[in-house]
Amino acid sequence: MNILICTHHYPAPEALELVQDTRVVHYFARMLIEKGHSVQVVHLSYRPVKEISLSRLRAIVPVYRDYEVEGVPVHLILYQMLTPRRFYPEGFQAMLINAHLRRLKERFVPDQVFIHFPTTFTGLTELVRGCPCVLGDFHNMDVTLLQERDPKGNVRAFIRRIPAWGYRNKNVRSYLRDELGGSPVPVYTGIDASLLSQPSFIAEKKQRRPGPLRLLYAGQLIPLKNVDCLIRAFARLSFDAELTIIGDGPLQKQLKEIAGDDPRITFTGWLQREAVIQAMKEADVFAMVSSPETYGMVYLEAMAQGCLAVASRGEGFDGLIRDGENGFLCAPGDEEELLRVLEHIAALSPQQRGSLIDAAYALAVSMTEDKTTEGFLSANARNPQA
């Protein structure tokens, strides 16, 4: 099967000077290829308004570059954003890009098209023309664009041309179903099966002797992650605990000031993926109470290492994490509730803790890349929208 993946987030050569974001879509593309499919990627990227300069004015007219990442052919389309926070091409840019996409589809005729962050592809009607199997993978940002930045209805008109709508969390599902009248399907991204700890390790971790409860956060140090809430709740715990914070970002200095000279809190800075996984193996609890949070693969990665996960209620992993059954939910940024959740975890009996670890691990096992990729491939067949 020929599969065309359209996304704003894809690794690119450093020489192109593009923002390097998550590689999740790339892992998905590689898994499809491993399954025997022919895959190509359209990487739609933009220069923000603040980067307009004489040297980059030519990007007002879209620039095209082809490259390859680990065997995946990528077609970069780079344009200059002209309207702040619009996040999709202007009309004349869309016309030029559609002509380019038309030529691309003559060389690579897709059987299925996956569009990540579909509202940001508004106007690129060539992606949906002539292919009945098109899945729009909606995120929180898509909902924001529809609710707040679509005065002329252009975004809404475009997404209604997409045959099937996919969601990653309950909020997006509710909006698509209740506000737009759709019948969306879940489209989750899975973890690399090699990241699953061996069952023997999980059994051993369940039997660990009591000691300081080891808490872990791993991610960007940015406002929406509410790491300050975690630090403040940690400082008020009534039991012996340690907190490790992995990652860097603009709030690093501020967060270190909040932590003060507490010797129980360790800031590691950015770490390689292997080191993060090792930290998860050593931790008891992974806590991230961010908002907004579209999904959160890091929760799955932690659960695969035998961690109990604390996620945000009403955000990306609410629904996959069932409060008190395979993890815990907390109102995002709510210090008092997070404190209560952590106190509750510390008071669990060995049997209760073991049951939660088993249930968390079972969720991770059920959501490997191989299994969730099959969900992507069958989404259109389960949910014809048009």
MARFILUM-765653 format. One record per residue (C-alpha): residue in three letters; x, y, z. Coordinates in steps of 0.02 Angstrom, whole numbers, padded with zeros to 5 digits, always signed. Example, Ala and Ser with C-alpha at 12.3 -4.5 7.8 and 13.67 -1.06 7.14 Angstrom:
<nodes>
ALA+00615-00225+00390
SER+00684-00053+00357
</nodes>
This chain:
<nodes>
MET+00000+00000+00000
ASN+00060+00176-00040
ILE+00043+00288+00113
LEU+00071+00476+00115
ILE+00102+00553+00286
CYS+00080+00741+00303
THR+00151+00827+00456
HIS+00230+00983+00527
HIS+00343+00882+00643
TYR+00480+00782+00558
PRO+00669+00772+00578
ALA+00766+00871+00449
PRO+00950+00900+00406
GLU+01032+01033+00514
ALA+01080+01132+00359
LEU+00896+01173+00332
GLU+00892+01266+00499
LEU+00720+01201+00547
VAL+00655+01175+00723
GLN+00688+00995+00773
ASP+00536+00928+00864
THR+00469+00756+00911
ARG+00521+00605+00806
VAL+00359+00512+00843
VAL+00292+00531+00666
HIS+00457+00466+00598
TYR+00446+00311+00707
PHE+00270+00284+00640
ALA+00333+00299+00460
ARG+00472+00173+00492
MET+00349+00049+00567
LEU+00238+00061+00413
ILE+00388+00024+00303
GLU+00434-00125+00412
LYS+00258-00189+00382
GLY+00291-00187+00194
HIS+00207-00024+00145
SER+00280+00109+00032
VAL+00287+00272+00130
GLN+00327+00452+00085
VAL+00314+00606+00195
VAL+00258+00784+00158
HIS+00344+00894+00287
LEU+00254+01062+00287
SER+00357+01189+00382
TYR+00352+01378+00401
ARG+00458+01523+00454
PRO+00367+01623+00587
VAL+00319+01804+00554
LYS+00459+01867+00668
GLU+00587+01787+00552
ILE+00541+01887+00397
SER+00700+01961+00326
LEU+00767+02015+00157
SER+00866+01854+00144
ARG+00711+01749+00175
LEU+00580+01846+00080
ARG+00595+01718-00059
ALA+00509+01594+00059
ILE+00348+01693+00035
VAL+00344+01587-00121
PRO+00357+01409-00052
VAL+00525+01322-00064
TYR+00536+01135-00098
ARG+00674+01015-00045
ASP+00682+00825-00048
TYR+00784+00727+00078
GLU+00784+00558+00164
VAL+00786+00502+00345
GLU+00832+00321+00380
GLY+00757+00261+00217
VAL+00600+00371+00226
PRO+00583+00491+00076
VAL+00532+00665+00135
HIS+00465+00810+00032
LEU+00493+00973+00125
ILE+00378+01120+00087
LEU+00442+01278+00172
TYR+00345+01441+00170
GLN+00349+01608+00259
MET+00206+01640+00379
LEU+00130+01811+00343
THR-00013+01817+00468
PRO+00036+01794+00651
ARG-00030+01634+00732
ARG-00123+01581+00576
PHE-00022+01420+00556
TYR-00077+01379+00379
PRO-00027+01448+00209
GLU-00101+01605+00132
GLY-00216+01580-00018
PHE-00084+01611-00152
GLN+00039+01499-00060
ALA-00090+01359-00049
MET-00120+01374-00237
LEU+00067+01351-00273
ILE+00084+01209-00148
ASN-00068+01120-00221
ALA+00015+01123-00392
HIS+00171+01047-00316
LEU+00069+00914-00225
ARG-00020+00872-00387
ARG+00147+00834-00470
LEU+00202+00733-00319
LYS+00044+00627-00324
GLU+00075+00589-00508
ARG+00239+00506-00457
PHE+00175+00429-00295
VAL-00010+00386-00298
PRO-00067+00362-00117
ASP-00193+00232-00062
GLN-00205+00314+00109
VAL-00162+00488+00172
PHE-00129+00530+00356
ILE-00131+00715+00401
HIS-00062+00761+00572
PHE-00124+00929+00639
PRO-00246+00937+00492
THR-00305+01117+00519
THR-00128+01177+00483
PHE-00148+01104+00308
THR-00301+01212+00273
GLY-00313+01255+00089
LEU-00208+01108+00029
THR-00355+01023-00051
GLU-00244+00918-00165
LEU-00209+00806-00015
VAL-00390+00749-00006
ARG-00431+00751-00192
GLY-00454+00581-00269
CYS-00411+00480-00112
PRO-00560+00420-00010
CYS-00448+00354+00130
VAL-00389+00513+00215
LEU-00372+00523+00404
GLY-00351+00688+00496
ASP-00260+00662+00661
PHE-00330+00804+00769
HIS-00237+00880+00915
ASN-00274+01016+01043
MET-00201+01147+00928
ASP-00326+01099+00792
VAL-00468+01132+00912
THR-00394+01301+00959
LEU-00381+01352+00776
LEU-00561+01303+00747
GLN-00628+01389+00902
GLU-00526+01549+00904
ARG-00441+01582+00737
ASP-00564+01538+00600
PRO-00668+01697+00574
LYS-00704+01659+00391
GLY-00739+01475+00416
ASN-00596+01422+00301
VAL-00526+01295+00423
ARG-00695+01217+00458
ALA-00732+01205+00272
PHE-00567+01116+00241
ILE-00583+00987+00378
ARG-00757+00940+00317
ARG-00671+00879+00159
ILE-00572+00752+00260
PRO-00661+00583+00256
ALA-00612+00523+00430
TRP-00567+00611+00592
GLY-00453+00542+00725
TYR-00423+00597+00904
ARG-00294+00565+01041
ASN-00388+00626+01194
LYS-00564+00646+01262
ASN-00571+00835+01240
VAL-00533+00825+01054
ARG-00657+00681+01035
SER-00794+00782+01119
TYR-00764+00934+01009
LEU-00764+00834+00847
ARG-00920+00739+00898
ASP-01022+00874+00984
GLU-00970+01034+00893
LEU-00937+00968+00719
GLY-01055+00820+00716
GLY-00923+00691+00674
SER-00894+00510+00725
PRO-00708+00514+00766
VAL-00599+00362+00801
PRO-00452+00345+00920
VAL-00281+00352+00836
TYR-00144+00325+00963
THR+00043+00322+00941
GLY+00132+00175+01022
ILE+00302+00147+01098
ASP+00446+00048+01025
ALA+00424-00132+01084
SER+00610-00136+01129
LEU+00571-00012+01269
LEU+00462-00138+01361
SER+00550-00202+01515
GLN+00556-00390+01534
PRO+00416-00463+01642
SER+00550-00527+01761
PHE+00608-00347+01791
ILE+00429-00293+01826
ALA+00409-00434+01950
GLU+00571-00384+02034
LYS+00522-00201+02042
LYS+00359-00247+02128
GLN+00461-00330+02266
ARG+00578-00185+02301
ARG+00605-00147+02483
PRO+00527+00013+02549
GLY+00639+00166+02543
PRO+00627+00347+02487
LEU+00489+00359+02357
ARG+00579+00403+02195
LEU+00482+00530+02093
LEU+00527+00573+01914
TYR+00483+00706+01786
ALA+00552+00702+01608
GLY+00509+00834+01479
GLN+00531+01014+01429
LEU+00543+01144+01567
ILE+00407+01257+01498
PRO+00252+01336+01577
LEU+00121+01213+01514
LYS+00210+01066+01599
ASN+00175+01137+01774
VAL+00339+01072+01844
ASP+00331+01209+01977
CYS+00173+01127+02044
LEU+00265+00961+02060
ILE+00411+01041+02153
ARG+00297+01132+02275
ALA+00193+00977+02310
PHE+00351+00875+02334
ALA+00416+01000+02464
ARG+00260+00969+02570
LEU+00264+00778+02571
SER+00254+00697+02742
PHE+00363+00549+02695
ASP+00540+00519+02635
ALA+00556+00549+02447
GLU+00673+00600+02307
LEU+00633+00698+02149
THR+00730+00692+01986
ILE+00690+00819+01849
ILE+00755+00776+01676
GLY+00751+00906+01537
ASP+00792+01086+01500
GLY+00701+01240+01441
PRO+00668+01424+01477
LEU+00603+01391+01653
GLN+00755+01295+01714
LYS+00827+01439+01816
GLN+00658+01483+01892
LEU+00622+01303+01939
LYS+00791+01285+02023
GLU+00753+01440+02124
ILE+00586+01363+02180
ALA+00677+01203+02228
GLY+00804+01303+02327
ASP+00941+01203+02408
ASP+00834+01049+02439
PRO+00962+00906+02424
ARG+00823+00783+02380
ILE+00790+00868+02212
THR+00906+00834+02065
PHE+00905+00927+01899
THR+00995+00825+01767
GLY+00969+00935+01615
TRP+00936+00854+01446
LEU+00980+00669+01434
GLN+00989+00543+01293
ARG+00837+00431+01275
GLU+00930+00280+01344
ALA+00973+00375+01503
VAL+00792+00432+01523
ILE+00731+00253+01511
GLN+00859+00199+01641
ALA+00797+00337+01758
MET+00620+00271+01734
LYS+00677+00097+01782
GLU+00747+00167+01944
ALA+00596+00277+01983
ASP+00437+00228+02074
VAL+00322+00365+02011
PHE+00321+00468+01851
ALA+00223+00630+01872
MET+00177+00757+01738
VAL+00021+00864+01764
SER+00031+00973+01609
SER-00103+01069+01516
PRO-00138+01069+01374
GLU-00074+00895+01336
THR-00134+00813+01175
TYR-00066+00641+01214
GLY+00094+00600+01310
MET+00197+00452+01250
VAL+00313+00479+01397
TYR+00180+00408+01513
LEU+00181+00245+01414
GLU+00370+00239+01418
ALA+00368+00258+01607
MET+00233+00126+01630
ALA+00336+00008+01523
GLN+00473+00023+01656
GLY+00358-00017+01802
CYS+00322+00162+01855
LEU+00157+00221+01925
ALA+00105+00370+01818
VAL+00017+00527+01876
ALA-00063+00619+01729
SER-00179+00767+01704
ARG-00366+00742+01721
GLY-00457+00796+01563
GLU-00298+00799+01459
GLY-00212+00682+01338
PHE-00195+00522+01438
ASP-00358+00534+01533
GLY-00454+00382+01473
LEU-00301+00276+01444
ILE-00250+00302+01624
ARG-00396+00247+01732
ASP-00383+00334+01899
GLY-00337+00213+02037
GLU-00333+00063+01920
ASN-00177+00079+01812
GLY-00117+00251+01867
PHE-00180+00413+01940
LEU-00259+00574+01877
CYS-00242+00748+01948
ALA-00310+00918+01897
PRO-00170+00999+01796
GLY-00069+01121+01900
ASP-00168+01084+02060
GLU-00037+01076+02198
GLU-00159+01021+02333
GLU-00231+00876+02234
LEU-00059+00822+02175
LEU-00001+00819+02356
ARG-00150+00709+02403
VAL-00116+00591+02257
LEU+00068+00570+02303
GLU+00023+00543+02487
HIS-00102+00410+02432
ILE+00029+00322+02325
ALA+00150+00318+02471
ALA+00016+00237+02581
LEU-00023+00095+02459
SER+00003-00081+02521
PRO+00129-00190+02427
GLN-00017-00286+02352
GLN-00105-00128+02292
ARG+00056-00058+02221
GLY+00093-00222+02132
SER-00080-00229+02053
LEU-00062-00051+01988
ILE+00110-00087+01916
ASP+00043-00242+01827
ALA-00104-00145+01754
ALA+00009-00002+01697
TYR+00130-00123+01615
ALA-00014-00213+01528
LEU-00069-00048+01451
ALA+00107-00017+01385
VAL+00114-00192+01312
SER-00052-00164+01224
MET+00010-00001+01145
THR+00170-00041+01054
GLU+00206+00039+00885
ASP+00158-00120+00795
LYS-00013-00129+00876
THR-00057+00056+00864
THR+00000+00063+00682
GLU-00130-00068+00640
GLY-00257+00049+00720
PHE-00204+00189+00603
LEU-00219+00077+00451
SER-00394+00018+00496
ALA-00462+00186+00557
ASN-00537+00238+00390
ALA-00619+00070+00363
ARG-00701+00081+00534
ASN-00758+00259+00515
PRO-00809+00326+00344
GLN-00847+00510+00377
ALA-00899+00569+00205
</nodes>
